[in-house]
Amino acid sequence: MFSKLLITPTAIHDVFIIEPKVFGDERGWFAESFNADDFSKATGLDVQFVQDNHSFSSQWTLRGLHYQVEKTQGKLVRVVAGSVFDVAVDIRKDSPTYGKWVGVELSAVNHKQLWIPPQLAHGFLVLSPTAEFLYKTTDYYHPQSEACLAWNDATVGIEWPLPAGVQPNMNAKDASGLSWDAAPKF
């Protein structure tokens, strides 16, 4: 643990839960959401972020599982309003955790962030009435090489926290994601 960040490894190699130190009093709180030096010292990674993204979604919206085959993106993700169930899937053939997934609740209350290295599929399900999701990427959006792994692929077997009888709200691209066998891997 580094003094400003609590780093927790996950079941997937190189995926970390990051918890910044939150300073609070009767007025509210303050947290440093990103510091390149602290991130590097705490994780051992030297990453350069080139793009910040911000999305707003309603409850039970499912986005993903996205990745880029070219110009792969590492992502540092967090939630600033509401809560989501955030998922990363390891699609690196040479990884000891190939084919595995990890899910973490990220919320405006718990301040947790998730580091997802390049070459992993990523998605999230909105748990609260609405959520604002922010993420930094290590490369630019490259729509020509974007791929989408099916959110409900039986081989991967993600246990999404959907209430019985509730279907996720998705766009056409996410609803028609590729099966594990058909999805490009690294």
C-alpha positions in Angstrom: 0.0 0.0 0.0 1.2 3.5 -0.9 0.2 6.3 1.6 -2.3 8.0 -0.7 -3.7 4.9 -2.5 -4.9 1.6 -1.4 -4.3 -1.0 -4.2 -6.1 -4.3 -4.1 -5.2 -7.0 -6.7 -8.2 -8.8 -8.3 -8.6 -12.3 -9.6 -7.3 -11.1 -13.0 -3.6 -10.5 -13.4 -2.8 -6.7 -13.7 -6.4 -5.5 -12.8 -6.4 -3.5 -9.6 -9.0 -1.9 -7.4 -7.7 1.6 -6.5 -9.0 3.5 -3.5 -7.7 7.0 -3.1 -7.4 8.5 0.4 -10.5 10.6 1.2 -10.2 13.5 3.6 -13.5 14.5 5.2 -14.9 16.7 7.9 -18.2 18.4 8.7 -18.0 20.4 5.4 -17.7 17.4 3.1 -14.7 15.6 1.7 -11.8 15.9 -0.7 -10.0 13.2 -2.7 -7.2 13.3 -5.3 -8.8 11.3 -8.1 -5.5 10.8 -10.0 -1.9 11.6 -9.5 0.5 10.1 -12.1 3.4 9.7 -9.6 1.3 8.1 -6.9 -0.3 5.7 -9.5 3.1 4.7 -10.8 4.6 4.1 -7.4 1.5 2.2 -6.1 1.0 -0.1 -9.1 4.5 -0.3 -10.7 2.9 0.9 -13.9 4.0 3.9 -16.0 0.9 4.8 -18.1 0.1 7.9 -20.1 -3.6 8.8 -20.5 -4.7 10.6 -23.6 -8.4 10.8 -23.3 -11.1 11.3 -20.6 -14.6 10.1 -21.1 -17.8 10.8 -19.2 -21.1 8.9 -19.6 -24.5 9.2 -18.0 -26.9 6.2 -17.9 -30.2 5.2 -16.4 -30.7 2.2 -14.1 -30.2 -1.3 -15.6 -28.3 0.1 -18.6 -25.6 -2.3 -19.6 -22.7 -1.0 -21.7 -20.1 -3.4 -23.1 -18.3 -5.6 -23.2 -16.1 -3.3 -25.3 -12.5 -3.4 -26.5 -10.3 -2.3 -29.4 -8.4 -4.8 -31.5 -6.0 -2.1 -32.6 -4.9 0.9 -30.5 -5.8 -1.1 -27.4 -6.8 1.0 -24.4 -5.9 0.7 -20.8 -8.7 2.3 -18.7 -8.9 3.8 -15.3 -12.6 3.9 -14.4 -14.7 5.5 -11.6 -18.2 6.6 -10.8 -19.0 10.2 -9.6 -22.7 9.8 -9.2 -24.7 6.6 -8.5 -23.3 3.1 -8.7 -22.4 0.5 -11.2 -21.2 -3.1 -11.4 -18.0 -2.8 -13.4 -16.6 -5.9 -15.3 -13.3 -6.7 -16.9 -12.8 -9.9 -19.0 -9.3 -11.2 -19.7 -9.0 -12.0 -23.4 -5.2 -12.3 -23.5 -4.4 -15.8 -24.6 -1.0 -15.9 -22.8 -2.4 -14.6 -19.5 -2.8 -17.0 -16.6 -6.3 -15.6 -16.1 -7.4 -15.9 -19.8 -11.2 -16.3 -20.0 -11.8 -15.1 -16.4 -13.8 -12.1 -15.4 -13.9 -9.8 -12.4 -16.7 -7.6 -11.2 -16.6 -4.7 -8.7 -19.2 -2.2 -7.5 -17.9 1.3 -8.1 -19.9 4.2 -6.6 -19.8 7.8 -5.7 -19.9 6.7 -2.1 -17.1 4.1 -2.0 -14.7 6.2 -4.4 -13.3 3.0 -5.7 -11.6 3.0 -9.1 -10.7 0.0 -11.4 -7.5 -0.2 -13.5 -8.2 -2.3 -16.6 -5.0 -2.9 -18.7 -5.1 -2.9 -22.5 -6.4 -6.1 -24.2 -9.3 -6.7 -21.8 -13.0 -6.4 -22.5 -14.8 -4.0 -20.3 -18.4 -3.2 -19.5 -20.7 -2.0 -16.7 -24.3 -2.3 -15.4 -25.9 0.7 -13.8 -27.3 -0.3 -10.3 -28.7 3.1 -9.1 -31.5 5.2 -10.7 -28.8 7.0 -12.8 -25.0 7.0 -12.8 -22.2 9.1 -14.1 -19.2 7.1 -15.2 -15.8 8.6 -15.9 -12.8 6.9 -17.4 -9.3 7.8 -18.6 -7.8 5.9 -21.6 -4.3 5.2 -22.7 -5.1 5.4 -26.4 -7.7 7.2 -28.5 -11.1 5.8 -29.5 -10.6 3.8 -32.7 -14.1 2.8 -34.0 -12.7 0.8 -36.9 -11.2 -1.7 -34.5 -13.9 -1.8 -31.8 -15.2 -5.2 -30.8 -17.9 -6.3 -28.4 -18.0 -9.5 -26.5 -21.5 -10.7 -25.7 -22.5 -9.6 -22.2 -24.3 -12.9 -21.5 -21.9 -15.4 -23.1 -22.2 -18.7 -21.2 -18.5 -19.6 -21.6 -17.5 -16.4 -19.7 -20.4 -16.7 -17.3 -20.6 -13.2 -15.8 -22.9 -13.0 -12.8 -24.6 -9.7 -13.5 -26.6 -8.5 -10.5 -29.8 -8.1 -12.4 -33.1 -8.6 -10.4 -35.2 -11.6 -11.6 -37.2 -10.7 -14.7 -35.2 -7.5 -15.5 -33.6 -7.3 -18.9 -30.7 -4.8 -19.3 -31.2 -1.7 -21.4 -28.7 -1.9 -24.3 -28.1 -0.4 -27.7 -28.1 -2.7 -30.8 -24.3 -3.0 -30.9 -24.1 -4.3 -27.3 -27.1 -6.5 -27.6 -25.5 -8.3 -30.6 -22.0 -8.8 -29.1 -19.9 -11.7 -30.3 -19.7 -15.0 -28.6 -16.5 -16.0 -26.8 -15.6 -18.4 -29.6 -16.2 -15.7 -32.3 -14.7 -12.7 -30.5 -11.1 -11.6 -31.5 -8.5 -12.3 -28.8 -5.0 -11.2 -28.2 
